Amino acid sequence: MIVASIFWMLLTDPGGVLSIMLSASGGGIQLAIMLCGIYIVWMGIVQVAIDAGIIDKLARLMSPIIRFLFGKQSEDVNRLLATNISANMLGAGAAATPAGIQAIEKMSTPTQTRASTPMIMLFILSATSMQILPTTVIGILEANGAKNASGIILPTLIVSTLTTAIGVVLVKVFGAVKR
């Protein structure tokens, strides 16, 4: 599609192709810088929560949910899972990613060649990312001059809850079939 679009632009407006490409790349760089700022803030907040022991308390509070979703895991893995899930729920997916990667590493064994059901569950939860407050998207909308950036909260909550529920059910069903 990109090649066809560029070809079409070359046929219809050859002089405008370069200016459009330059302005688009400038917009992409601005977006990347803005996202870096948002991610730095959220990763800092997550690190403060870890250092303050909030994540350990959250892991204990979330332990029934984590046990249902992932089965019995070590305390360290439960803490990483709680970090990942809570950061995703706050719309800080970039801050959730390091905890998710560490959890996957700790759930795996050296001889393992395939993802286990708990690993797949974490992937699905991260991909569907149930968000109570989509802060990153609201930040992007605000930075781009949206009139009602917070208007996406309810639709995001509904859609992300539905996709997460469907994902969890499918992982549980396929996990049971696999056993």
Backbone as a chain_set.jsonl record, in Angstrom:
{"seq": "MIVASIFWMLLTDPGGVLSIMLSASGGGIQLAIMLCGIYIVWMGIVQVAIDAGIIDKLARLMSPIIRFLFGKQSEDVNRLLATNISANMLGAGAAATPAGIQAIEKMSTPTQTRASTPMIMLFILSATSMQILPTTVIGILEANGAKNASGIILPTLIVSTLTTAIGVVLVKVFGAVKR", "coords": {"N": [[0.823, -1.187, 0.0], [1.983, 1.192, 0.752], [3.951, 1.546, -1.211], [2.318, 1.653, -3.487], [0.873, 3.966, -2.87], [2.892, 5.924, -2.821], [3.724, 5.724, -5.482], [1.347, 6.54, -6.748], [1.203, 9.166, -5.806], [3.503, 10.198, -6.997], [2.695, 10.164, -9.654], [0.47, 11.897, -9.664], [1.155, 14.251, -8.201], [4.094, 15.11, -8.369], [5.888, 16.994, -7.285], [4.99, 17.395, -4.712], [5.562, 15.093, -3.285], [8.082, 14.858, -1.979], [7.915, 16.939, -0.067], [5.73, 16.097, 1.459], [6.701, 13.651, 2.441], [8.867, 14.58, 3.995], [7.557, 16.198, 5.911], [5.974, 14.295, 7.159], [7.908, 12.584, 8.26], [9.068, 14.343, 10.064], [6.908, 14.741, 11.793], [6.726, 12.155, 12.807], [9.116, 11.971, 14.237], [8.684, 13.941, 16.208], [6.511, 12.741, 17.547], [7.782, 10.429, 18.527], [9.626, 11.558, 20.342], [7.855, 12.756, 22.158], [6.526, 10.46, 23.126], [8.688, 9.202, 24.359], [9.071, 10.909, 26.532], [6.635, 10.496, 27.954], [6.882, 7.74, 28.502], [9.188, 7.705, 30.081], [8.328, 9.049, 32.373], [6.294, 7.263, 33.315], [7.783, 4.892, 33.669], [9.466, 5.722, 35.663], [7.595, 6.175, 37.727], [6.68, 3.556, 38.118], [9.077, 2.373, 38.991], [9.483, 3.768, 41.396], [7.244, 2.824, 42.775], [7.965, 0.134, 43.007], [10.315, 0.345, 44.565], [9.224, 1.449, 46.881], [7.78, -0.601, 47.893], [5.188, -0.937, 47.18], [4.425, -2.457, 45.008], [4.914, -5.057, 45.901], [2.916, -5.291, 47.867], [0.709, -4.949, 46.221], [0.983, -7.227, 44.64], [0.44, -9.218, 46.537], [-2.201, -8.558, 47.079], [-3.34, -8.993, 44.587], [-2.946, -11.68, 44.29], [-4.923, -13.864, 44.29], [-6.155, -13.49, 41.779], [-3.946, -13.58, 40.072], [-3.1, -16.198, 40.576], [-5.312, -17.61, 39.574], [-5.156, -16.905, 36.851], [-2.502, -17.567, 36.077], [-1.69, -19.834, 37.409], [0.187, -21.586, 39.972], [2.881, -19.683, 40.907], [6.221, -18.417, 41.536], [7.049, -16.119, 44.233], [8.514, -13.965, 43.293], [7.95, -13.991, 40.549], [5.199, -13.53, 40.722], [5.247, -10.89, 41.694], [6.386, -9.562, 39.5], [4.421, -10.102, 37.585], [2.244, -8.748, 38.728], [3.212, -6.137, 38.555], [3.381, -5.836, 35.767], [0.663, -6.205, 34.973], [-0.687, -4.186, 36.436], [0.579, -1.838, 35.47], [-0.135, -1.983, 32.768], [-2.912, -1.686, 33.076], [-3.049, 0.954, 33.764], [-2.487, 2.133, 31.433], [0.147, 2.321, 30.722], [1.903, 0.844, 28.908], [4.57, 0.634, 28.002], [6.03, 0.804, 30.337], [5.219, -1.508, 31.485], [6.294, -3.535, 29.982], [9.131, -4.283, 30.543], [8.828, -5.679, 33.019], [7.125, -7.734, 32.194], [8.756, -9.129, 30.374], [10.799, -9.989, 32.094], [9.27, -11.641, 33.769], [8.471, -13.672, 31.985], [11.002, -14.733, 31.405], [11.682, -15.773, 33.918], [9.701, -17.672, 34.238], [10.371, -19.559, 32.405], [12.271, -22.5, 31.465], [15.646, -23.753, 31.077], [15.686, -25.771, 29.091], [13.372, -25.506, 27.747], [11.4, -25.219, 24.849], [9.06, -24.274, 23.862], [6.326, -22.015, 24.4], [4.778, -21.882, 27.557], [1.492, -22.391, 29.012], [1.017, -20.358, 31.057], [2.833, -18.421, 30.112], [1.77, -17.807, 27.618], [-0.661, -16.774, 28.476], [0.229, -14.416, 29.758], [1.25, -13.064, 27.545], [-1.133, -12.68, 26.062], [-2.622, -11.116, 27.88], [-0.991, -8.86, 27.934], [-1.097, -8.083, 25.268], [-3.842, -7.579, 24.839], [-4.34, -5.805, 26.853], [-6.057, -4.658, 29.166], [-7.376, -1.648, 30.017], [-7.87, 0.686, 32.492], [-7.414, 3.342, 32.693], [-6.403, 4.957, 30.001], [-3.672, 6.315, 29.782], [-1.395, 6.898, 28.156], [-2.421, 7.135, 25.542], [-4.244, 9.202, 25.959], [-2.415, 11.211, 26.601], [-1.077, 11.451, 24.122], [-3.197, 12.317, 22.508], [-3.831, 14.745, 23.801], [-1.421, 16.149, 23.393], [-1.572, 16.516, 20.696], [-3.574, 18.319, 20.401], [-6.27, 17.584, 20.889], [-9.731, 18.079, 21.514], [-11.328, 16.788, 23.422], [-9.779, 14.779, 24.952], [-10.0, 12.942, 27.029], [-12.318, 11.674, 26.474], [-12.101, 9.159, 25.468], [-11.957, 7.317, 27.448], [-14.159, 5.687, 28.505], [-15.011, 4.164, 26.131], [-12.552, 2.836, 25.638], [-12.207, 1.387, 28.003], [-14.405, -0.37, 27.863], [-13.943, -1.809, 25.426], [-11.327, -2.827, 25.827], [-11.726, -4.384, 28.098], [-13.531, -6.317, 27.147], [-11.97, -7.556, 25.098], [-9.84, -8.535, 26.598], [-11.183, -10.315, 28.327], [-12.192, -12.173, 26.461], [-9.748, -13.107, 25.43], [-8.599, -14.296, 27.752], [-10.461, -16.336, 28.269], [-10.154, -17.869, 25.928], [-7.448, -18.675, 26.149], [-7.612, -20.209, 28.492], [-9.393, -22.227, 27.635], [-8.012, -23.396, 25.419], [-5.708, -24.123, 26.796], [-6.739, -26.066, 28.525], [-7.576, -27.965, 26.651], [-5.13, -28.629, 25.552], [-3.889, -29.908, 27.703]], "CA": [[0.0, 0.0, 0.0], [2.867, 2.351, 0.804], [4.56, 1.695, -2.53], [1.263, 2.109, -4.395], [0.563, 5.358, -2.524], [3.992, 6.778, -3.298], [3.645, 5.713, -6.942], [0.204, 7.382, -7.127], [1.567, 10.558, -5.539], [4.466, 10.591, -8.023], [1.96, 10.401, -10.891], [-0.472, 13.013, -9.557], [1.78, 15.462, -7.671], [5.489, 14.747, -8.135], [6.561, 17.99, -6.451], [4.522, 17.315, -3.332], [5.977, 13.847, -2.64], [9.178, 15.109, -1.047], [7.467, 17.758, 1.067], [4.874, 15.258, 2.308], [7.566, 12.698, 3.133], [9.638, 15.294, 5.017], [6.683, 16.616, 7.019], [5.56, 13.087, 7.871], [9.025, 12.112, 9.085], [9.188, 15.296, 11.176], [5.833, 14.401, 12.739], [7.097, 10.897, 13.452], [10.166, 12.259, 15.223], [8.029, 14.634, 17.321], [5.745, 11.739, 18.287], [8.729, 9.569, 19.251], [10.161, 12.326, 21.475], [6.777, 12.898, 23.127], [6.328, 9.154, 23.745], [9.814, 8.968, 25.272], [8.762, 11.638, 27.763], [5.559, 9.793, 28.662], [7.41, 6.471, 28.987], [10.135, 7.975, 31.168], [7.535, 9.356, 33.563], [5.648, 6.046, 33.823], [8.784, 3.943, 34.158], [9.891, 6.267, 36.947], [6.537, 5.915, 38.707], [6.714, 2.117, 38.415], [10.273, 2.103, 39.799], [9.203, 4.281, 42.743], [6.308, 1.869, 43.39], [8.741, -1.061, 43.358], [11.206, 0.688, 45.672], [8.421, 1.74, 48.07], [7.121, -1.827, 48.342], [3.784, -0.915, 46.759], [4.215, -3.571, 44.075], [4.807, -6.289, 46.701], [1.574, -5.297, 48.457], [-0.215, -5.155, 45.113], [1.1, -8.641, 44.25], [-0.305, -10.003, 47.525], [-3.618, -8.245, 46.881], [-3.752, -9.583, 43.317], [-2.538, -13.086, 44.217], [-5.96, -14.791, 43.807], [-6.343, -13.285, 40.332], [-2.74, -14.084, 39.414], [-3.129, -17.665, 40.681], [-6.319, -18.092, 38.622], [-4.702, -16.696, 35.479], [-1.18, -18.11, 35.765], [-1.349, -20.994, 38.216], [1.116, -21.305, 41.075], [4.162, -19.121, 40.48], [7.044, -17.948, 42.657], [6.727, -14.771, 44.703], [9.179, -13.024, 42.4], [7.159, -13.948, 39.314], [3.936, -12.86, 41.057], [5.523, -9.455, 41.775], [6.566, -9.084, 38.127], [3.109, -10.155, 36.934], [1.451, -7.644, 39.278], [3.754, -4.916, 37.962], [2.963, -5.805, 34.363], [-0.789, -6.042, 34.854], [-1.111, -2.864, 36.93], [1.055, -0.809, 34.545], [-0.996, -2.045, 31.589], [-4.23, -1.152, 33.417], [-2.924, 2.408, 33.804], [-2.17, 2.612, 30.091], [1.593, 2.521, 30.619], [2.403, -0.403, 28.352], [6.034, 0.613, 27.921], [6.536, 0.527, 31.682], [4.839, -2.882, 31.802], [7.06, -4.471, 29.165], [10.284, -4.916, 31.208], [8.354, -6.652, 34.01], [6.609, -8.878, 31.445], [9.894, -9.888, 29.836], [11.44, -10.674, 33.224], [8.375, -12.72, 34.22], [8.597, -14.757, 30.998], [12.306, -15.36, 31.606], [11.665, -16.541, 35.164], [8.775, -18.799, 34.082], [10.901, -20.54, 31.461], [13.365, -23.374, 31.883], [16.692, -23.746, 30.038], [15.437, -26.733, 28.013], [12.044, -25.25, 27.188], [11.423, -24.737, 23.469], [7.741, -23.726, 23.544], [5.711, -21.204, 25.453], [3.836, -22.576, 28.428], [0.192, -21.716, 29.109], [1.149, -19.072, 31.746], [3.516, -17.465, 29.236], [0.789, -17.39, 26.614], [-1.619, -15.92, 29.174], [0.851, -13.101, 29.932], [1.286, -12.425, 26.229], [-2.489, -12.268, 25.73], [-2.976, -9.987, 28.748], [-0.232, -7.687, 27.492], [-1.58, -7.679, 23.945], [-5.184, -7.008, 24.94], [-4.083, -4.681, 27.742], [-7.234, -4.043, 29.766], [-6.968, -0.348, 30.523], [-8.825, 1.485, 33.253], [-7.088, 4.725, 32.353], [-5.439, 4.913, 28.888], [-2.923, 7.558, 29.942], [-0.505, 7.177, 27.021], [-3.24, 7.603, 24.423], [-4.75, 10.531, 26.337], [-1.277, 12.119, 26.449], [-0.863, 11.689, 22.689], [-4.306, 13.147, 22.032], [-3.647, 16.09, 24.366], [-0.284, 16.785, 22.726], [-1.956, 16.849, 19.329], [-4.636, 19.316, 20.415], [-7.63, 17.034, 20.928], [-10.629, 18.882, 22.351], [-11.823, 15.979, 24.518], [-8.902, 13.597, 24.969], [-10.461, 11.964, 28.019], [-13.53, 11.046, 25.967], [-11.835, 7.776, 25.05], [-11.834, 6.447, 28.621], [-15.214, 4.675, 28.557], [-14.89, 3.193, 25.037], [-11.349, 2.035, 25.833], [-12.491, 0.454, 29.092], [-15.332, -1.399, 27.369], [-13.304, -2.649, 24.409], [-10.192, -3.565, 26.384], [-12.262, -5.405, 29.01], [-14.065, -7.405, 26.328], [-10.902, -8.305, 24.421], [-9.098, -9.265, 27.625], [-12.018, -11.446, 28.763], [-12.19, -13.163, 25.383], [-8.41, -13.691, 25.4], [-8.427, -15.175, 28.92], [-11.288, -17.531, 28.051], [-9.539, -18.693, 24.887], [-6.234, -19.308, 26.686], [-8.041, -21.256, 29.423], [-9.976, -23.328, 26.861], [-6.949, -24.083, 24.681], [-4.837, -24.746, 27.793], [-7.413, -27.298, 28.989], [-7.541, -28.916, 25.533], [-3.735, -29.054, 25.415], [-3.627, -30.885, 28.773]], "C": [[0.871, 1.257, 0.0], [3.475, 2.613, -0.566], [3.533, 2.211, -3.532], [0.917, 3.572, -4.121], [1.637, 6.31, -3.026], [3.968, 6.856, -4.823], [2.512, 6.631, -7.423], [0.529, 8.862, -6.905], [2.58, 11.054, -6.569], [3.776, 10.898, -9.342], [1.109, 11.67, -10.816], [0.164, 14.318, -9.1], [3.247, 15.181, -7.349], [6.219, 15.731, -7.222], [6.184, 17.883, -4.981], [5.016, 16.097, -2.574], [7.058, 14.109, -1.59], [8.712, 15.921, 0.151], [6.575, 16.951, 2.014], [5.728, 14.266, 3.099], [8.366, 13.381, 4.244], [8.76, 15.709, 6.193], [6.217, 15.405, 7.828], [6.685, 12.566, 8.757], [9.261, 13.048, 10.257], [8.13, 15.035, 12.231], [6.135, 13.12, 13.491], [8.159, 11.102, 14.521], [9.573, 12.973, 16.438], [7.232, 13.656, 18.182], [6.666, 10.846, 19.11], [9.298, 10.288, 20.478], [9.098, 12.472, 22.558], [6.536, 11.574, 23.851], [7.468, 8.817, 24.708], [9.566, 9.677, 26.596], [7.701, 10.942, 28.594], [6.092, 8.495, 29.269], [8.378, 6.675, 30.149], [9.384, 8.259, 32.461], [6.938, 8.083, 34.153], [6.644, 5.035, 34.342], [9.349, 4.417, 35.494], [8.875, 5.994, 38.039], [6.532, 4.436, 39.1], [7.92, 1.787, 39.287], [10.094, 2.612, 41.226], [8.262, 3.328, 43.476], [7.022, 0.587, 43.806], [9.595, -0.779, 44.582], [10.443, 0.93, 46.972], [7.702, 0.5, 48.608], [5.655, -1.905, 47.951], [3.482, -2.113, 45.866], [4.111, -4.887, 44.836], [3.424, -6.401, 47.333], [0.519, -5.555, 47.384], [-0.194, -6.616, 44.662], [0.344, -9.523, 45.228], [-1.809, -9.79, 47.354], [-4.155, -8.942, 45.623], [-3.489, -11.082, 43.237], [-3.668, -14.042, 43.827], [-6.192, -14.694, 42.292], [-5.15, -13.868, 39.579], [-2.706, -15.605, 39.449], [-4.142, -18.253, 39.698], [-5.797, -18.014, 37.192], [-3.443, -17.488, 35.132], [-0.828, -19.391, 36.507], [-0.377, -20.598, 39.309], [2.458, -20.859, 40.498], [4.944, -18.689, 41.718], [6.63, -16.526, 43.046], [7.31, -13.715, 43.78], [8.391, -12.875, 41.096], [5.825, -13.241, 39.574], [4.112, -11.348, 41.13], [5.669, -8.859, 40.372], [5.237, -9.071, 37.369], [2.217, -9.025, 37.429], [1.913, -6.31, 38.706], [3.264, -4.762, 36.529], [1.477, -5.504, 34.226], [-1.218, -4.643, 35.298], [-0.634, -1.741, 36.016], [0.216, -0.801, 33.267], [-2.369, -1.443, 31.876], [-4.217, 0.372, 33.492], [-2.52, 2.986, 32.451], [-0.693, 2.865, 29.87], [2.252, 1.242, 30.124], [3.912, -0.482, 28.283], [6.659, 0.341, 29.278], [6.229, -0.904, 32.087], [5.742, -3.895, 31.11], [8.272, -5.08, 29.882], [9.865, -5.968, 32.243], [7.821, -7.906, 33.318], [7.722, -9.753, 30.904], [10.591, -10.652, 30.951], [10.584, -11.828, 33.731], [8.466, -13.915, 33.283], [9.921, -15.489, 31.201], [12.313, -16.243, 32.851], [10.715, -17.733, 35.094], [9.344, -19.893, 33.185], [12.008, -21.382, 32.105], [14.4, -23.408, 30.766], [16.412, -24.675, 28.86], [14.113, -26.485, 27.303], [12.153, -24.658, 25.784], [10.1, -24.115, 23.047], [7.213, -22.929, 24.724], [4.732, -22.052, 26.253], [2.521, -21.788, 28.457], [0.295, -20.414, 29.909], [1.862, -18.008, 30.904], [2.561, -16.924, 28.177], [-0.241, -16.463, 27.247], [-1.038, -14.52, 29.362], [0.917, -12.355, 28.61], [-0.094, -11.887, 25.858], [-2.917, -11.067, 26.579], [-2.241, -8.722, 28.335], [-0.735, -7.172, 26.151], [-2.958, -7.027, 24.018], [-5.205, -5.817, 25.879], [-5.345, -3.995, 28.259], [-6.817, -2.747, 30.456], [-8.113, 0.353, 31.237], [-8.645, 2.948, 32.876], [-6.027, 4.724, 31.252], [-4.589, 6.18, 28.825], [-2.032, 7.889, 28.751], [-1.299, 7.735, 25.848], [-3.811, 8.992, 24.732], [-3.632, 11.564, 26.186], [-0.999, 12.455, 24.996], [-1.956, 12.598, 22.135], [-4.176, 14.58, 22.528], [-2.541, 16.836, 23.629], [-0.618, 17.201, 21.3], [-3.192, 17.739, 19.26], [-6.053, 18.781, 20.401], [-8.485, 17.856, 21.887], [-11.121, 18.105, 23.556], [-11.039, 14.665, 24.562], [-9.395, 12.537, 25.939], [-11.757, 11.276, 27.59], [-13.33, 9.601, 25.538], [-11.828, 6.808, 26.227], [-12.893, 5.349, 28.625], [-15.138, 3.69, 27.384], [-13.666, 2.278, 25.184], [-11.566, 0.994, 26.92], [-13.377, -0.692, 28.618], [-14.619, -2.36, 26.416], [-12.158, -3.457, 25.011], [-10.655, -4.639, 27.378], [-12.792, -6.6, 28.217], [-12.957, -8.225, 25.671], [-10.077, -9.104, 25.423], [-9.887, -10.483, 28.089], [-12.034, -12.547, 27.711], [-10.834, -13.87, 25.312], [-8.181, -14.668, 26.535], [-9.223, -16.464, 28.728], [-10.642, -18.445, 27.019], [-8.27, -19.384, 25.384], [-6.603, -20.435, 27.636], [-8.589, -22.471, 28.672], [-8.884, -24.099, 26.13], [-5.953, -24.738, 25.619], [-5.42, -26.05, 28.3], [-7.381, -28.369, 27.896], [-6.12, -29.475, 25.379], [-3.373, -30.095, 26.47], [-4.323, -32.187, 28.471]], "O": [[0.553, 2.25, -0.654], [3.514, 3.752, -1.03], [3.831, 3.098, -4.331], [0.691, 4.335, -5.06], [1.338, 7.366, -3.583], [4.168, 7.928, -5.394], [2.681, 7.397, -8.371], [0.171, 9.709, -7.724], [2.523, 12.216, -6.973], [4.209, 11.787, -10.076], [1.033, 12.429, -11.782], [-0.238, 15.388, -9.556], [3.604, 15.029, -6.181], [7.092, 15.32, -6.457], [6.973, 18.24, -4.105], [4.909, 16.053, -1.349], [6.961, 13.64, -0.456], [9.085, 15.612, 1.282], [6.66, 17.107, 3.232], [5.502, 14.065, 4.293], [8.525, 12.813, 5.325], [9.172, 15.586, 7.347], [6.084, 15.488, 9.049], [6.437, 12.151, 9.89], [9.621, 12.592, 11.342], [8.414, 15.098, 13.427], [5.835, 13.008, 14.68], [8.109, 10.482, 15.584], [9.918, 12.649, 17.575], [7.274, 13.733, 19.41], [6.366, 10.54, 20.264], [9.435, 9.681, 21.54], [9.397, 12.328, 23.744], [6.358, 11.566, 25.069], [7.237, 8.214, 25.755], [9.821, 9.115, 27.661], [7.851, 10.81, 29.809], [5.789, 8.181, 30.42], [8.379, 5.893, 31.099], [9.762, 7.766, 33.524], [7.057, 7.842, 35.354], [6.386, 4.38, 35.351], [9.674, 3.602, 36.357], [9.243, 5.623, 39.153], [6.395, 4.104, 40.277], [7.802, 1.002, 40.228], [10.515, 1.947, 42.172], [8.454, 3.052, 44.66], [6.71, 0.018, 44.852], [9.606, -1.565, 45.53], [10.96, 0.646, 48.052], [7.081, 0.557, 49.669], [4.955, -2.837, 48.347], [2.411, -2.712, 45.96], [3.311, -5.748, 44.47], [2.825, -7.477, 47.336], [-0.444, -6.287, 47.611], [-1.239, -7.18, 44.339], [-0.322, -10.473, 44.817], [-2.592, -10.732, 47.472], [-5.289, -9.42, 45.608], [-3.781, -11.699, 42.212], [-3.401, -14.982, 43.079], [-6.398, -15.705, 41.62], [-5.317, -14.562, 38.577], [-2.327, -16.239, 38.464], [-3.872, -19.271, 39.062], [-5.975, -18.949, 36.411], [-3.324, -18.017, 34.027], [0.227, -19.975, 36.26], [-0.145, -19.413, 39.545], [3.079, -21.567, 39.707], [4.39, -18.609, 42.815], [5.954, -15.83, 42.289], [6.679, -12.692, 43.516], [8.193, -11.763, 40.606], [5.37, -12.448, 38.749], [3.242, -10.6, 40.685], [5.14, -7.784, 40.09], [4.96, -8.146, 36.606], [1.506, -8.408, 36.636], [1.089, -5.446, 38.404], [2.794, -3.697, 36.13], [1.085, -4.639, 33.443], [-2.014, -3.99, 34.623], [-1.37, -0.778, 35.802], [-0.108, 0.264, 32.742], [-2.936, -0.764, 31.02], [-5.251, 1.013, 33.306], [-2.245, 4.18, 32.334], [-0.319, 3.556, 28.922], [3.056, 0.633, 30.828], [4.484, -1.554, 28.483], [7.712, -0.291, 29.357], [6.912, -1.46, 32.947], [5.929, -5.003, 31.613], [8.436, -6.3, 29.837], [10.482, -7.03, 32.331], [8.038, -9.018, 33.8], [7.641, -10.979, 30.968], [10.936, -11.822, 30.785], [11.114, -12.881, 34.084], [8.532, -15.055, 33.742], [9.964, -16.719, 31.173], [12.883, -17.334, 32.839], [10.904, -18.709, 35.819], [8.859, -21.024, 33.199], [12.585, -21.022, 33.131], [14.067, -23.119, 29.616], [16.852, -24.402, 27.743], [13.778, -27.192, 26.352], [12.906, -23.711, 25.559], [10.02, -23.494, 21.988], [7.597, -23.14, 25.874], [3.963, -22.835, 25.695], [2.457, -20.654, 27.981], [-0.294, -19.421, 29.484], [1.525, -16.826, 30.982], [2.553, -15.729, 27.884], [-0.651, -15.478, 26.633], [-1.741, -13.533, 29.147], [0.668, -11.151, 28.559], [-0.208, -10.755, 25.388], [-3.504, -10.115, 26.064], [-2.807, -7.63, 28.381], [-0.792, -5.963, 25.927], [-3.213, -6.035, 23.335], [-6.018, -4.91, 25.706], [-5.667, -2.883, 27.841], [-5.996, -2.761, 31.373], [-9.179, 0.584, 30.665], [-9.617, 3.694, 32.757], [-4.852, 4.507, 31.547], [-4.76, 7.011, 27.933], [-1.926, 9.056, 28.373], [-0.881, 8.713, 25.227], [-3.853, 9.856, 23.856], [-3.872, 12.668, 25.697], [-0.717, 13.606, 24.665], [-1.676, 13.533, 21.386], [-4.386, 15.524, 21.766], [-2.697, 18.007, 23.281], [-0.017, 18.131, 20.76], [-3.79, 17.899, 18.196], [-6.96, 19.471, 19.936], [-8.015, 18.277, 22.945], [-11.317, 18.692, 24.62], [-11.563, 13.594, 24.253], [-9.221, 11.344, 25.686], [-12.237, 10.382, 28.287], [-14.303, 8.896, 25.272], [-11.705, 5.6, 26.028], [-12.543, 4.175, 28.74], [-15.193, 2.482, 27.613], [-13.741, 1.086, 24.888], [-11.153, -0.156, 26.772], [-13.122, -1.853, 28.939], [-14.687, -3.578, 26.586], [-12.031, -4.649, 24.732], [-10.029, -5.694, 27.478], [-12.537, -7.751, 28.57], [-13.002, -9.455, 25.688], [-9.659, -10.225, 25.131], [-9.323, -11.568, 28.229], [-11.904, -13.725, 28.042], [-10.776, -15.089, 25.151], [-7.633, -15.749, 26.322], [-8.718, -17.556, 28.993], [-10.588, -19.66, 27.212], [-8.041, -20.554, 25.073], [-5.987, -21.5, 27.602], [-8.288, -23.61, 29.026], [-8.833, -25.326, 26.212], [-5.403, -25.79, 25.297], [-4.697, -27.028, 28.489], [-7.179, -29.548, 28.188], [-5.942, -30.662, 25.105], [-2.646, -31.048, 26.186], [-4.226, -33.134, 29.25]]}, "num_chains": 1, "name": "protein.A"}
